[in-house]
Amino acid sequence: LPELSDRGVRIVERGRTQYFSLHGKTGHLVTAERIDREQLCRLVEKCVLRCELIVEGQM
């Protein structure tokens, strides 16, 4: 999977905080840091974090 960076694969999230990243060697989606659900969503029953995966080159 070293070609992921060659193809311009990246994660795009709304807001200032980047919650996810791609592991450079495996290509796995991983959390960039610990996510505190209580702080992030407070009293919301369903906590959803949305992100997009952008691929600029051909697969």
MOUR-V642236 format. One record per helix or strand of 3 or more residues. SS is the DSSP state (a for helix, b for strand). FROM is the first residue (numbers start at 0). LEN is the number of residues. If there is no record, write none. Layout:
ss: (SS SS)
from: (FROM FROM)
len: (LEN LEN)
This chain:
ss: (a b b b a b)
from: (2 9 19 28 36 50)
len: (4 4 3 3 5 4)
